[in-house]
Amino acid sequence: MANARDIVSQFQGLTLENVGTWPLLPRATVWLVAIVACGVLGWFLLWSKQVDELERLRQAESQLKEQYKSKLQQAINLEELRKQKEQVSQYVLTLEKQLPSKAEMDALLSDINQAGIGRGLQFELFRPGQTNLKEYYAELPIAVKVSGRYHDLGAFTSDIANLPRIVTLNNLVIQTGKDGTLSLDATAKTFRYLDEEELAAQRKARQAAAAKK
């Protein structure tokens, strides 16, 4: 108890005018409080921002490491990737060869017509529709209605699939006639690549659309 009273007595009667004559314990206590206050202020005013920045840089470092690993893997597989790119390019060229030009569309329509006639089918309807321009190609729908025997209709659809140009049959509807023959109602779609004038018009339209945004 005496020690406690001595400690308390050291803090009695203290004023700011005689700080230099304070006992050791009060002076040490003031220094400790000042150090803690400086530490707290330093944390909120400076160090906390530096810690946040350090955490951000650590996350950035982690992302850069992942990017490095990904690019390193690509570099290791560069030759294989080049081969794959070449294969894709060849595949695209093959598909492009199956797309007729605008000048070749009439010949393709004739091929479709001849495929039906060659199977002994009767054309009740063969009407090309409006050409739909897409970004890199044009699509031409053709309303087709043919009638004939079951096997001849099957052979006709097979012939269409085997044409050197891409032709698809869509929305197929088969009905039985009074004489026992079948009629096939469908939409044949064929595709062609765009010529330079059409491509230029498409680019101009995209640029105009982008400028409006």
C-alpha distance (Angstrom), angle and dihedral (degrees) to the residues before:
residue distance angle dihedral
M1 . . .
A2 3.80 . .
N3 3.80 90.3 .
A4 3.78 90.8 51.5
R5 3.79 91.2 50.6
D6 3.81 89.9 49.7
I7 3.82 90.8 52.0
V8 3.79 92.4 48.5
S9 3.78 91.6 46.5
Q10 3.82 90.6 56.7
F11 3.82 89.2 62.3
Q12 3.81 95.1 48.3
G13 3.77 122.0 100.0
L14 3.80 94.2 11.1
T15 3.81 118.3 152.2
L16 3.78 133.2 177.9
E17 3.78 90.8 -117.0
N18 3.81 93.0 68.6
V19 3.78 101.7 36.4
G20 3.78 90.7 133.1
T21 3.80 91.5 61.3
W22 3.79 95.9 47.7
P23 3.80 116.8 124.3
L24 3.82 117.6 -97.9
L25 3.79 96.6 -103.0
P26 3.85 97.3 55.1
R27 3.80 90.8 44.9
A28 3.82 91.2 50.1
T29 3.81 90.0 47.9
V30 3.82 91.7 52.2
W31 3.81 91.0 49.1
L32 3.80 90.7 49.7
V33 3.80 92.1 50.1
A34 3.82 90.3 47.9
I35 3.81 92.1 50.4
V36 3.82 92.1 48.8
A37 3.83 91.1 47.1
C38 3.81 91.1 50.0
G39 3.78 90.1 48.9
V40 3.80 92.9 50.9
L41 3.81 92.6 46.3
G42 3.79 91.0 45.8
W43 3.80 90.6 52.0
F44 3.79 95.2 51.6
L45 3.80 96.8 37.8
L46 3.81 101.3 39.9
W47 3.77 120.2 -6.9
S48 3.81 97.8 53.9
K49 3.81 89.8 57.6
Q50 3.78 90.5 48.1
V51 3.81 90.5 50.1
D52 3.82 90.2 50.9
E53 3.79 90.1 48.4
L54 3.79 90.2 48.4
E55 3.81 90.7 52.2
R56 3.80 90.7 48.5
L57 3.80 90.7 50.8
R58 3.81 90.5 48.9
Q59 3.79 90.4 53.6
A60 3.81 90.3 47.1
E61 3.80 89.1 49.9
S62 3.80 90.3 52.2
Q63 3.81 91.2 50.6
L64 3.80 91.8 47.8
K65 3.80 90.2 50.7
E66 3.82 90.1 52.7
Q67 3.80 90.7 48.3
Y68 3.79 89.8 48.7
K69 3.81 91.4 51.2
S70 3.82 90.8 48.4
K71 3.81 93.3 48.8
L72 3.79 90.8 44.3
Q73 3.79 89.5 53.6
Q74 3.80 90.0 49.0
A75 3.80 90.4 49.3
I76 3.78 90.2 51.5
N77 3.82 90.3 50.1
L78 3.81 94.8 38.1
E79 3.79 95.2 116.0
E80 3.80 91.9 48.6
L81 3.80 90.6 47.7
R82 3.80 90.1 51.8
K83 3.79 90.1 52.6
Q84 3.80 90.6 49.8
K85 3.80 90.7 48.9
E86 3.79 90.1 51.2
Q87 3.82 90.3 49.6
V88 3.80 91.2 50.4
S89 3.81 90.7 48.1
Q90 3.79 90.8 51.6
Y91 3.80 90.3 48.1
V92 3.80 91.1 51.1
L93 3.80 90.4 49.4
T94 3.79 89.7 50.8
L95 3.79 90.9 52.2
E96 3.79 91.7 46.4
K97 3.81 89.6 54.5
Q98 3.79 87.7 57.3
L99 3.80 90.1 57.5
P100 3.79 111.7 83.1
S101 3.77 123.3 -142.3
K102 3.79 122.2 -115.8
A103 3.80 89.8 -96.4
E104 3.82 91.5 53.8
M105 3.81 96.1 51.8
D106 3.81 94.2 89.4
A107 3.81 90.5 54.8
L108 3.80 90.5 49.8
L109 3.80 92.0 50.8
S110 3.78 88.0 51.0
D111 3.83 90.0 51.6
I112 3.80 90.8 54.0
N113 3.78 91.0 48.8
Q114 3.80 92.3 47.5
A115 3.81 90.8 49.4
G116 3.81 88.9 62.2
I117 3.78 95.9 42.0
G118 3.79 90.9 47.4
R119 3.83 88.8 59.1
G120 3.78 92.6 49.9
L121 3.79 94.6 -108.4
Q122 3.77 124.3 151.9
F123 3.81 115.2 -128.2
E124 3.78 111.5 -140.1
L125 3.80 93.6 168.2
F126 3.80 134.7 15.1
R127 3.79 109.9 161.2
P128 3.83 123.9 157.1
G129 3.79 111.8 -144.5
Q130 3.79 134.8 -151.7
T131 3.80 115.6 -50.7
N132 3.80 112.2 -116.2
L133 3.79 113.4 -148.6
K134 3.80 114.4 -145.7
E135 3.80 127.7 -175.3
Y136 3.80 96.4 -84.0
Y137 3.79 105.3 4.7
A138 3.79 143.8 28.3
E139 3.80 125.6 -119.5
L140 3.81 122.3 -149.4
P141 3.83 117.8 -166.3
I142 3.79 118.1 -157.0
A143 3.80 122.5 -164.2
V144 3.82 106.3 -139.3
K145 3.79 130.9 -176.7
V146 3.80 120.1 173.7
S147 3.77 133.0 166.0
G148 3.78 132.4 -155.8
R149 3.77 143.5 100.9
Y150 3.80 123.2 -30.2
H151 3.80 96.5 -110.8
D152 3.80 92.2 45.4
L153 3.80 90.5 53.4
G154 3.80 90.0 49.9
A155 3.80 91.1 49.1
F156 3.84 89.6 49.0
T157 3.80 93.2 54.4
S158 3.82 89.1 47.5
D159 3.81 90.8 51.1
I160 3.80 90.2 51.2
A161 3.81 90.6 52.3
N162 3.81 90.9 50.5
L163 3.78 96.8 51.1
P164 3.83 112.8 122.9
R165 3.81 88.0 -121.0
I166 3.80 125.5 63.1
V167 3.81 111.4 -95.2
T168 3.79 124.6 160.7
L169 3.80 130.1 -168.3
N170 3.79 114.9 -139.7
N171 3.81 137.5 -179.5
L172 3.80 93.5 17.7
V173 3.82 116.1 -166.1
I174 3.83 120.2 -178.8
Q175 3.78 121.3 -166.0
T176 3.79 133.1 178.4
G177 3.79 117.9 -122.9
K178 3.80 127.4 -143.4
D179 3.81 91.8 -103.1
G180 3.80 92.0 53.0
T181 3.80 95.9 -102.0
L182 3.77 121.3 127.4
S183 3.78 128.0 -125.4
L184 3.77 123.0 -151.6
D185 3.78 118.2 -154.0
A186 3.82 113.9 -172.0
T187 3.77 146.8 140.1
A188 3.78 113.2 -117.0
K189 3.78 114.2 -157.1
T190 3.74 124.0 -161.6
F191 3.75 129.1 177.8
R192 3.77 137.5 -147.5
Y193 3.77 134.7 -175.6
L194 3.79 120.0 -107.3
D195 3.78 120.1 -104.7
E196 3.81 121.5 -127.4
E197 3.81 93.3 -93.8
E198 3.80 91.8 52.7
L199 3.81 92.4 45.7
A200 3.80 90.0 51.4
A201 3.81 89.9 50.9
Q202 3.80 90.5 49.8
R203 3.82 91.9 50.8
K204 3.80 90.6 48.6
A205 3.80 91.1 50.5
R206 3.84 91.9 50.0
Q207 3.80 91.3 49.3
A208 3.82 90.9 49.6
A209 3.81 90.8 49.3
A210 3.81 91.4 48.9
A211 3.80 91.5 49.6
K212 3.82 90.9 56.1
K213 3.82 92.5 56.9
